Each structure stands twice: as C-alpha cells, then as structure tokens.
Amino acid sequence: MPRLPTFDSPLLLGFEHFERLVDRISKTSAEGYPPYNIEQIGENEMRISLAVAGFSMDDLKVTVEDCQLIIRGRKEREDDGRVYLHRGIASRQFQRAFVLAEGIEIQEAALDNGLLHIDLVRHIPEPEVRDIEIRDGTPRTIDVEPDR
C-alpha cells in the first residue's frame, strides 16, 4: 500500500523531522510484551510503567536515542537444573520503544516490585517573538568578471 504524503504540502516547511517520526512510530513493534501503562501524574509529568517481573536492574537498560526512549530487557540464561512442569512467566529478551515529543525529558527510572517506572516531564518552551528586518527593494548588484 503506498504511503500518503502527509507533509508534502508547500505550506509545511521544515517538517521532515516529523515525517521521520511518523515512519518510526509505524515501524515500532505491535507485540504486547512486556505490557505497559502510561499515566498522567502531574500537569506536565507522565509515567510509563512496564511489567518486568523476573528481571533485575542488571537485566534492564533504559536509553534515549534520537528522540526515542528505548527499554531493553535481557536475562542471562538460568541453568540451575530446575525442571518446569509449566513455565508461564516470561523471561525472554525484549525491546520496547516510545517516540518522545520535543521537550520531553526523562526524570528517572525505578524498579519496584516487578514494575519498571520511568518518569517523564514535558518542558513547555516560552513562545519566541522575533522581528524580521525589511530592507528596501532595490536589487543587489553582483560583480561578475566577463569571460575572456
């Protein structure tokens, strides 16, 4: 299916970054592991909570790469001789990515009772008003040497 040219309007100047973000969002995995919640915890604060039971702090890595929050979990192979009759607790590796809007920063990440909480804050920039100087309309002259 061909992609719709969302930001191809001549009135939208400099939105190539957003088009790349839309592409990145559409490519993120739709897999549901690990499950997560996103909640509003203040006027400009949010919290992402991932259910990562069985993972320790050493098994988890939280990074920000190019406006994308990436959470990775990788558990070292446990070869402790256990024989499972049923193994329903997932401990497979995962990667979960969230695209961050401009102005969102990570405050902290904490592991508590099998939940990884990542707190984010949105910094709202002050609007900037700038005057643009208007010059007179006389054409500029450019010195060009004639060809010999």
SVG drawing of the C-alpha trace seen along z (x, -y; Angstrom):
<svg xmlns="http://www.w3.org/2000/svg" viewBox="-3 -51 43 82">
<polyline fill="none" stroke="black" stroke-width="0.4" points="0.0,0.0 1.5,-3.4 2.3,-5.8 0.3,-9.0 2.5,-12.1 1.5,-13.6 3.9,-16.5 4.3,-17.2 2.3,-20.5 4.3,-23.5 2.8,-25.3 4.6,-22.9 8.2,-23.9 10.8,-22.0 8.5,-19.2 10.8,-16.4 11.7,-15.5 8.0,-14.8 7.7,-12.7 10.6,-10.6 9.0,-10.3 5.7,-9.1 7.7,-6.5 9.5,-5.3 6.2,-5.1 4.6,-2.9 7.6,-0.6 7.5,0.0 6.6,3.5 2.9,4.1 3.9,7.1 2.4,6.8 5.4,7.9 6.1,6.5 2.7,4.9 2.8,1.3 0.8,-1.7 1.2,-5.4 -0.3,-7.7 -0.5,-11.4 1.0,-12.1 1.0,-15.9 0.3,-18.8 3.4,-18.3 4.5,-14.9 3.9,-11.3 4.9,-7.9 5.5,-4.8 5.2,-1.6 6.3,1.7 5.6,5.1 9.1,6.7 8.6,9.4 11.7,11.7 14.1,9.1 16.6,7.4 18.1,4.0 21.2,5.6 19.0,7.2 17.4,3.9 18.7,1.0 16.9,-2.4 18.3,-4.7 17.3,-7.7 18.4,-7.5 17.5,-10.2 14.2,-11.3 13.2,-7.7 13.0,-6.1 14.2,-2.5 13.8,0.1 15.7,3.3 15.5,6.4 17.8,9.3 18.0,12.0 21.1,14.2 20.3,17.9 19.5,19.6 20.8,23.1 20.0,24.0 18.8,27.5 15.1,26.8 12.6,29.0 9.4,27.0 6.1,28.7 4.7,25.4 6.7,22.3 4.3,19.3 6.5,16.5 8.2,14.9 11.8,14.1 12.6,13.6 14.5,10.6 12.5,7.6 12.8,4.2 10.1,1.6 10.4,-1.9 8.5,-5.1 8.9,-8.1 9.3,-11.3 8.0,-14.6 10.3,-17.6 10.7,-19.0 10.1,-15.7 12.9,-14.7 13.4,-11.6 13.5,-12.4 14.2,-9.0 13.7,-5.2 13.0,-3.0 12.3,0.8 9.7,1.5 8.0,4.9 8.4,6.1 7.4,2.8 9.8,0.5 8.6,-3.1 10.0,-5.8 9.1,-9.3 9.0,-11.9 8.5,-15.7 7.4,-18.0 9.1,-21.3 6.9,-23.9 9.0,-26.5 8.2,-30.2 6.9,-31.5 9.5,-33.4 8.6,-36.5 11.2,-37.9 11.0,-40.9 12.4,-40.4 14.1,-43.4 12.7,-44.5 15.2,-46.0 14.5,-48.3 13.6,-46.6 16.5,-47.8 18.2,-44.9 21.6,-43.9 24.4,-44.1 26.8,-41.3 30.3,-41.9 31.0,-39.4 34.1,-39.3 33.5,-38.9 34.7,-35.8 37.8,-36.2"/>
</svg>
